[in-house]
Amino acid sequence: MKANLITCLALSLLTGQAGAAAVYTYEGNFFKGFSGNLFNDTHRVTGSFTFENPLPPNFALADVSTLVLDYTVQNGLGTISSAIGTTTRAFFSVATDATGLPLEWNFLYISEQGRDRLDAESAFLPAINNSFDSAIMGSAGAVSSAFVIGTPGTWTLQAAPVPVPGAVGLLSLGVAGLSFFRRTCR
């Protein structure tokens, strides 16, 4: 029993990982419609969304905005990111298929600073037969927008290792050392 405990502690110290965060990556299709002169057909909506755990399979459509730990969304001209800290609106609802990948989704991220505005939005809602990606870029009153309708983008899921804090490793080493010391004193 004690040997098993020490082995488990040693393995947790050596592996250095407690679990895995789930990173969902979205790649939209290239824009086909435009207003203004900033966007072109080489631009599209892309995004990366990190959750503490993977979304469950067959998850019903629900708002998961508060579950997103980290995100980066791009519209071809700019980036909206949790690291930048200028997001004024963040909304993400999703439903998953049997494998846990998004089957239905709607996300909208907006960043506004003064008169500058950057939007990136994507949705695939089969119930209303609607699929689109759209983007808006505005600066000093001039606005350009772009969109693609009818062709949903693709999602991938990648597990990212989450490191165990150093304190847990030190604690494990201390417990193992005390166990060894106690055994040798007998």
Order of alpha helices (4+ residues) and beta strands (2+ residues): alpha-beta-beta-beta-beta-beta-beta-beta-beta-beta-beta-beta-beta-alpha
